[in-house]
Amino acid sequence: MSLIFHHLVQRDLRLVLHYYEEEGGIPLADRFFSELELLTQEIEKNPTKFHKIHGEIRRANMAQFPYHLLFRCDQDPIRILILRHHKQRPKLGLGPN
């Protein structure tokens, strides 16, 4: 399967990378990005291993950072809906708020 990202994921990723670069330097931002790349590869390889949280929406947690991806894999391509901090509004990315 292939992946497609919601257009706001790129904006959110830029904001997170900027935050980590400002707070911990480029190496920390690079670590975040590398882990996120590995997570997207895992999603692409085996999307159903991640648990459903709302209808067909699944959640994939990052191991070292307090972020996760919400995605749908009920058709090809897999749709990455949002990059979200664990403490962000729990309904964000699940539909109309």
Secondary structure, DSSP 8 states (H G I E B T S, - for coil): --EEE-HHHHHHHHHHHHHHHHHH-HHHHHHHHHHHHHHHHHHHH-GGGS-EEETTEEEEE-SSSSEEEEEE-SSSSEEEEEEEETTS-TTTTSS--
